[in-house]
Amino acid sequence: MLLAIDCGNTNIVFAVYDGENAKGVWRASTKTERTADELGVWLDQLLTLGGLKRADITAAIIASVVPSMGFVLKTVCRRYFTCEPLVVGEEGVDLGIQVLLDRPEEVGADRLVNAVAAHSRYGKPLIVIDFGTATTFDVVDGQGNYRGGAIAPGINLSLEALHAAAAKLPRAAIGRPKQVIGKATVPAMQSGVYWGYVGLIEGLVRRIADEFGQPMLVIATGGLAPMFKGATDIIDSLDNDLTLRGLLEIFRRNVKDGLG
């Protein structure tokens, strides 16, 4: 079985795949002070609860946007699962796509993994919107080449910044207001951030598509993506497991004998 690890700025997602089937998916908050042993013991317990054993894991792949977590996650794979992980972005790992940017080495691993998965699944020009700590808009052409995109602050960051910078504005949880006109401070903040974000999504997608010059499919993924599905007709499809599927696709491309 394959252990796929997607390390973002807010959460680390661990998934175990047996062929195409996900046998378990678990999340941990990304805390750089955590040791490999803490994560290893935690994951071992979750595997046991899911009816799995450490010995079931024979391979691993990692995509991380947090450089300080790289060594810790590699150590988890080596110490607890006795395997050397593939790491997206390291030399020799074939993504199967071209990164057509001025500085390809600067692209986050998660964005490239999403591009691989989206092209494999949909096979046409598209925009992947990943709603995470940051909200990223990634452009993939019909041949699967990564063409760049845009990065905006995540919606939770926007709401937190509003509270931090304005003395009289309280901390508020993100939500989808039924009305645009807020009747109190918190609903007004939620409305401004949420519906303002919908406007940001629609505006950026339209500008990207106009600049690209072809019709484009728009795929939403990431932890907050379900909040925006249905709020705008600009999003064509919600694909919650896109990053994990991309890791599975990249592993298969690089390990010819498949999963052990």
Stockholm file with secondary structure:
# STOCKHOLM 1.0

chainA/1-260         MLLAIDCGNTNIVFAVYDGENAKGVWRASTKTERTADELGVWLDQLLTLGGLKRADITAAIIASVVPSMGFVLKTVCRRYFTCEPLVVGEEGVDLGIQVLLDRPEEVGADRLVNAVAAHSRYGKPLIVIDFGTATTFDVVDGQGNYRGGAIAPGINLSLEALHAAAAKLPRAAIGRPKQVIGKATVPAMQSGVYWGYVGLIEGLVRRIADEFGQPMLVIATGGLAPMFKGATDIIDSLDNDLTLRGLLEIFRRNVKDGLG
#=GR chainA/1-260 SS CEEEEEECSSEEEEEEEETTEEEEEEEEECCTTCCHHHHHHHHHHHHHHTTCCGGGCCEEEEEESCGGGHHHHHHHHHHHHCCCCEETTSTTCCCSSCBCSSCGGGSCHHHHHHHHHHHHHHCSSEEEEEESSEEEEEEECTTCCEEEEEEEECHHHHHHHHHHHCTTCCCCCCCCCSCSSCSSHHHHHHHHHHHHHHHHHHHHHHHHHHHHTSCCEEEEESTTGGGTBTTBTTCCEECTTHHHHHHHHHHHHHCTTCCC
#=GC SS_cons         CEEEEEECSSEEEEEEEETTEEEEEEEEECCTTCCHHHHHHHHHHHHHHTTCCGGGCCEEEEEESCGGGHHHHHHHHHHHHCCCCEETTSTTCCCSSCBCSSCGGGSCHHHHHHHHHHHHHHCSSEEEEEESSEEEEEEECTTCCEEEEEEEECHHHHHHHHHHHCTTCCCCCCCCCSCSSCSSHHHHHHHHHHHHHHHHHHHHHHHHHHHHTSCCEEEEESTTGGGTBTTBTTCCEECTTHHHHHHHHHHHHHCTTCCC
//
